[in-house]
Amino acid sequence: MKLLDKPRQALGFYRSLKQSISAGDSAHMQAVKAIARHPFSRLDNEVFQRIEDRRAMLEGDSSLIEFIDHGAGSGRPGARTVSQLAGASKNAFWGRLLYRVCVAIESNSSLELGACVGVSGSYIAAGSCSLTTIEGDPSLAAIAQRTFDENGVSARCHVGPFRDVLPSVLPDIGPIDFAFIDGHHDGDATLEYLAAIKPYLSDDAVVAFDDIYWSESMIRAWQSIRADAEAWIDLRTVGPTAS
């Protein structure tokens, strides 16, 4: 199992992950930056344009969505506009690298925890044969599923708290080649989700964690995860820091 705190890995970098890490920080950061600059194909860009068109539509939607935050909000109700929710999605830079890592490892089955409005998941699904994603709130899950459908990607959004939904979906989707753990910025919960997922990972699976510097508990969780990983890389200093 390989672990990333932000997924900016692809193709040649994926194949030489251990060597890049052993060469030191400067070497592997330069490798990642080179991958980020590598040109995409015309078909890739057509996929990206569909996703970004959907993002633009969502960012222009001022409708108010009332939802339950099952993440760090601990089940508290909240309300945000669709535009605000879409604005919290990974930007195009991150999305394209999510896509590229899935293509690089030839992901047959990908898993995402935290669908939000489906933008990041669309990039993951576009690079994978299939995506299973989980969103705690039904209103957000419905938006995410419509995003997947409109983008023409193979993705299914399940609804409910991660710890409740994972036991029912994991036996049907393994082995998992790529997992993106997001949406619940609590260290103990992150470790719990990883423990649940690990038995269903493929031998060369990549697991990506977002927002591992969100809190002290997340930092401790990342330290624990790194100690158990076959290989890991911290990519917080590469590319845009927003979203």
N, C-alpha and C positions, 0 to 999 in steps of 0.2 A: 504494500500500500504506500503510495506517495501522497504527500500532503502539501497543500499550498494555503497561505492565508489570504491570497487574492489570486484568482486564476489567470495568469498571463503567460501560460506555457503553451507551446505548440511545436509540432513537427520535429525538426532537428534538435531543438532544445529538450523536448520530451525524451528523445532517445538518448541524450547524453546528460540527463539530469544529475546523476551521481557524480560524474566527472566534473561537471560545471560547479557543483557545490564544493567538491574537494579542491577546486582551483581557487576558491575564495570569492568573497563578495563581489569584487570588481568584475571578475570574469563572468560570473553568471548573470549579473545585472546587464552587462553589455550584450550577452547572448539574448536575453529577453527583449531588450530594446531593438535588437536587430530583427527579431521575429515580429515585433509590433509594426515595424516599417515594411515588412515584406508585402508585396502587392497581392491583392485578392483578384480572383477571376471575375469575368463578367457575370457569370451565374451567381457567384457569391454576392456581388454587389446588388444584383436584382433582389436576392433574398433580404439583404440588409435594408434596401429601400422600402420594401413592403413593411418591415418591422418599424422602421423610422416613420413611415407615413402613419401607421397606427399610433405610434407614440405621440406624434404631432396632434392627431385627432384627440387623444386622451388629454393632452396638455391644454387643449382649448376647451375642455368640458368643465364648466363651473358647477355642475351638479354636486350637491352635498350628499355624501355617503356616511351613514351612521354605521359603526362597526364595533366589534368587540376585539380588543387587542389581547391575543393569547400569548404574546411574546413577553418582552420585559415589562409590558403594561399589566401583566398578571390578571388578565380577564376584565380589565376596566373598559367601560364603553367609551367611544370617542367619535368624533365627526371631523371629516376633512373633505375637501372637494376632490373630484376625480383628478383635476389638474395637479393638485398638491401631491396626491398619491403617485401619479405618473412621474412627477418631478423627482421623487425619491428613488426611482428605478435606476439601475446601472446605466451610465451613459454609453454612447455608441462605441467608444474606445474599449471599455470593459466588455460590452456585449460581443464585440467581434473577437476578443480574445477568449471569452467563454466558448464561442463557436469553434475557434481554432483548436483549442485543446481537445474538444470532443471529436473533431475530425481527425486530429493527430493520433488519438488512441483508438480510433474506429469504434466509438462507443455504440454498442447495441442497445444498452439500457442505461438511462441517466435518471438521477433522482434530485429533486430540488425541495428544500424545506423553506417555504416562504414565497408564495407565488406573486403576491401583491397584485398588480394589474396585468402581469403576464409578459412584460417586455423582456426581462432577462431570460425568462424561461423560453421565450421564442427563439432567442439566439442559441440556447443550449439544445433545444429540440431540433433546430435546423441543422445542427452538427451531429445529431444522434439519430439512430433508427427510431427511438421512442423516448419520451420523457414522462415520468410520473412526478407530479408536483403536489404539494399539500399547502393549503391556505386555511387559516383558522376561521375566517369570517365568510359566511355564505355570500354576502354582497360582493366582496372582493373576488371570491372564487368565480362568481358568475362573469365578472368583467374579464378575469384572466382567461377563462375558457373561451370567451368570445374572441379575445385577442389571438389565442392559438388557432381557432377556427378560421379567422379572417386572414391570418398569416400562412395558412395551409400547412401547418406543422403537425406532427404526430405527438400530441400531448394530452394528458388527462389530468384534470385538477380535482383532487379529493378534498373534502371539507371537514375541518375539525382540528382540535389541538394535536400537535405533532405526536405526542406520546400516546394519544388515543388511536390515531390513524395508522401509525407505522406498523404495529403488529399485524394488521389485517392486509396491508399492501405488500410488505416486504417479501413474503413467500411467493408471491405471484410475479415479481419483477426481477428477481435475481437471476444470474449474477449481475451486479451493478458495476459498470465500468467507470462512471463519473458521478460524483455526488457533490452538490453545492449546498452547504449548510448555512442558512441565513434566517433572519426573521425572528430569532429569540436570543437576544443578546445577554445571556446569562451563562456564566462559566459552567456551573453544575449541570444545567440543562444541556449545554453543548456536549459535554462529556457523556451524558446519558444518551443523547441521540447517536453519537458516534458508536457507543457500545452496542446499541440496537442494530445499527447498520452493518457493522464490521463482519458478522457472519455471512452476510449476503454480498460482500464485495468480491469482485473477480481478483485473480492473483495480481494483476498489474493495475488495479484501480487507482484513480486519482480522486482525492477528496479535497475540496476547496472550502475554506472558511472565510467568511466576510466579517469585518468589524471586530477583529480579535484584539484591538486596542480600545474597545468601547468602554471598558471598565476594568477594575482590578481583578474581578473574578474571571473576566474573559482573558486577561493576560495570563493568569495562573493556569487556565484551561489550555491555552496555547502552549505554554511551557510543558505541561503534562503530555499533550498530544505529540509534540516534537520528540520527546524522550522515547516514545513508543513507535515512532515512524521509521520505516525503512529508509526514506529520504524525505527531506522537507526543504522548503524555501520560503522566505519571507520577502514579499515583493512590495512592501508599502512605499518604497522610495522610487518606484518606476511609474512614469505616466501620470495622468490626472489623479488628484487625490479626492476630488468631489465625486460622490455617488459611485 
